[in-house]
């Protein structure tokens, strides 16, 4: 598989792991709408053949900005220039990273922290995630229940309290890592590394020899953590947005 093909496939896997409430295909583009969720979950995945005009009509009908996720190897090489000419501004800078599951298993620090794994989201898991991320809790809670692929929800406990969480979704040989969150007062105790170790262990027995994740370039602490456990950048990506 070419690198560009892999980039597109991983972003499509991510869309299934973080499913928008509404979605439809325009050619091979995926148009999405995710009311109440993080803005990027409702972005268009403009992979292959599609229409800017149809994407704009879709978002206009719903009263939301037109937002396209631009993974350079996965989109038509002329698309970025076309969007800029139409007044789309560039936002965010994100790293799509990959690793061998075996490498994460070998490098992720386990320590003595207790990690619990669940197959389905629990309110305790969600409440820790939400306490770090904030926002309206109902839409992301519903989002988790739309996921159909095998999933694992990891929780790290210390002193009888859950201090860190993360989740993974297995999809055709890959496990995507999402929802990494550590309570501010518990950072620096190795909890995030313990979450990654537990998720890698789960991936290794769920037919996922490779892992991927997405992390903002402006989050240096997370970038360092993922680098230490074997992740490296496959491709950077960003967003083009045009307000109504």
C-alpha positions in Angstrom: 0.0 0.0 0.0 1.2 3.5 -0.8 1.8 6.0 2.0 -1.0 8.2 0.7 -3.4 5.2 0.7 -2.5 4.4 4.2 -3.1 7.9 5.4 -6.6 7.9 3.9 -7.4 4.5 5.4 -6.3 5.5 8.8 -8.3 8.7 8.7 -11.3 6.7 7.6 -10.7 4.3 10.6 -10.6 7.3 12.9 -13.9 8.5 11.6 -15.4 5.1 12.6 -13.7 5.3 16.0 -15.1 8.8 16.6 -18.4 8.6 14.7 -20.3 11.7 13.9 -24.1 11.6 14.6 -24.9 12.3 10.9 -22.9 11.4 7.8 -23.3 10.8 4.1 -21.1 10.2 1.1 -20.6 12.7 -1.7 -18.7 10.6 -4.2 -16.0 9.2 -2.0 -15.9 12.3 0.3 -17.5 11.7 3.7 -19.7 14.6 4.9 -20.3 14.7 8.7 -22.3 16.6 11.3 -21.6 16.1 15.0 -23.8 18.5 17.1 -22.3 19.3 20.5 -19.1 17.4 19.9 -15.6 18.7 19.2 -15.6 20.8 16.1 -13.2 18.5 14.1 -15.6 15.5 14.4 -17.9 17.2 12.0 -15.3 17.9 9.4 -15.5 16.6 5.8 -13.0 13.9 4.8 -12.3 14.9 1.2 -10.6 11.7 0.1 -10.8 10.9 -3.6 -13.5 12.3 -5.7 -16.0 14.8 -4.4 -17.5 18.3 -4.7 -16.7 21.4 -2.7 -20.1 22.8 -3.8 -22.0 19.8 -2.4 -20.0 19.9 0.8 -20.9 23.6 1.2 -24.6 22.8 0.5 -24.5 20.1 3.1 -23.1 22.3 5.8 -25.3 25.3 4.8 -28.4 23.2 5.2 -27.3 22.4 8.8 -26.2 26.0 9.6 -22.6 25.0 10.4 -19.2 26.1 8.9 -17.7 24.1 6.1 -14.7 22.4 7.5 -12.4 20.0 5.6 -9.7 17.8 7.1 -6.7 18.0 4.9 -4.2 15.1 5.1 -2.0 16.1 2.2 -1.3 12.5 0.9 -5.0 11.6 1.1 -6.5 14.5 -0.8 -6.3 15.7 -4.4 -3.1 17.8 -4.7 -5.0 20.7 -6.2 -7.7 20.9 -3.4 -5.8 23.0 -1.0 -5.2 25.8 -3.6 -8.9 25.6 -4.6 -10.0 26.0 -1.1 -7.7 28.9 -0.4 -9.0 30.7 -3.6 -12.5 30.3 -2.2 -11.6 32.0 1.1 -11.0 29.0 3.3 -8.5 29.6 6.1 -6.0 27.1 7.5 -6.5 26.0 11.1 -4.8 23.6 13.5 -1.8 21.4 13.0 -2.1 17.8 13.9 0.2 14.8 13.6 -1.1 11.4 12.4 1.3 8.9 14.1 1.8 5.2 13.9 3.6 2.5 15.8 4.1 -1.3 16.0 2.0 -2.6 18.8 4.9 -4.8 19.9 7.1 -1.7 20.2 4.6 0.1 22.3 4.4 -2.9 24.6 8.2 -3.0 24.9 8.6 0.7 25.6 5.5 1.9 27.5 6.2 2.2 31.2 3.8 0.0 33.2 5.0 0.9 36.7 2.9 -0.3 39.7 -0.2 1.6 38.8 -3.4 -0.5 38.5 -5.1 -0.3 35.1 -8.7 -1.6 34.6 -10.0 -2.4 31.1 -13.7 -2.4 30.1 -15.3 -3.3 26.8 -17.9 -0.6 27.0 -17.7 3.0 28.3 -18.7 3.4 32.0 -19.8 6.6 33.6 -16.8 6.6 35.8 -14.5 6.4 32.8 -16.4 9.1 31.0 -16.6 11.4 34.0 -12.8 11.4 34.3 -12.4 12.2 30.6 -15.1 14.9 30.8 -13.5 16.5 33.9 -10.4 17.1 31.8 -11.9 18.0 28.5 -15.1 19.8 29.5 -18.0 20.8 27.4 -21.5 19.5 27.1 -21.3 15.8 28.3 -24.3 14.4 26.5 -23.2 14.4 22.8 -19.8 12.8 23.4 -21.5 10.2 25.7 -23.9 9.3 22.9 -20.9 9.2 20.5 -19.2 6.5 22.4 -22.3 4.3 22.1 -22.3 4.6 18.3 -19.0 2.8 18.0 -19.5 -0.7 16.5 -15.8 -1.9 16.3 -14.2 -3.8 19.2 -13.1 -1.3 21.9 -11.2 -1.1 25.2 -11.6 1.6 27.9 -8.6 1.9 30.2 -8.7 3.5 33.6 -5.8 4.0 35.9 -6.5 4.0 39.7 -4.4 5.5 42.4 -5.5 5.7 46.1 -8.9 4.5 45.2 -9.5 7.2 42.6 -9.4 7.0 38.8 -6.8 9.5 37.7 -6.3 8.8 34.0 -8.2 7.2 31.1 -7.8 6.3 27.4 -9.5 4.1 24.9 -8.7 2.1 21.8 -10.7 0.9 18.8 -9.6 -2.2 16.8 -10.3 -2.0 13.1 -8.9 -4.3 10.4 -5.4 -4.8 11.8 -5.0 -1.4 13.5 -5.9 -0.1 17.0 -6.6 3.6 17.2 -5.9 5.4 20.5 -8.3 8.1 21.6 -9.6 9.8 24.7 -6.3 10.1 26.5 -6.9 12.2 29.6 -5.1 12.6 33.0 -6.4 14.6 35.9 -4.2 17.7 36.3 -3.2 16.9 39.9 -2.1 13.4 38.9 0.2 14.3 36.0 3.8 13.2 36.1 3.0 9.9 37.8 3.3 7.7 34.8 -0.5 7.2 34.4 -0.6 8.0 30.7 2.2 5.5 30.0 0.3 2.9 31.9 -2.8 3.5 29.9 -0.9 3.1 26.6 0.7 -0.1 27.9 -2.7 -1.6 28.7 -4.2 -0.5 25.4 -1.2 -2.0 23.5 -1.6 -5.2 25.4 -5.3 -5.3 24.5 -4.5 -4.5 20.8 -1.9 -7.4 20.7 -4.6 -9.9 21.5 -7.3 -8.3 19.3 -5.6 -8.8 15.9 -4.2 -5.3 15.8 -0.4 -5.5 15.3 -0.2 -1.8 14.5 -1.5 1.3 16.3 -2.2 4.9 15.3 -3.2 8.1 17.0 -3.7 11.8 16.3 -2.0 14.5 18.4 -1.8 18.3 18.0 1.7 19.6 17.3 1.0 22.3 19.9 0.8 19.6 22.7 4.6 19.0 23.2 4.1 16.9 26.4 1.9 14.4 24.5 4.2 14.5 21.5 7.1 13.5 23.8 5.2 10.8 25.5 4.1 9.1 22.2 7.6 9.4 20.8 9.0 7.6 23.9 6.8 4.6 23.4 7.5 4.2 19.7 5.1 6.4 17.8 6.4 8.4 14.9 4.7 10.7 12.4 3.2 9.2 9.3 1.8 12.6 8.1 0.9 16.0 9.4 -2.6 17.3 8.6 -4.7 20.4 9.2 -8.1 21.8 8.5 -9.5 24.3 6.0 -12.6 26.2 7.2 -15.0 28.7 5.7 -17.6 30.3 7.9 -21.1 30.8 6.6 
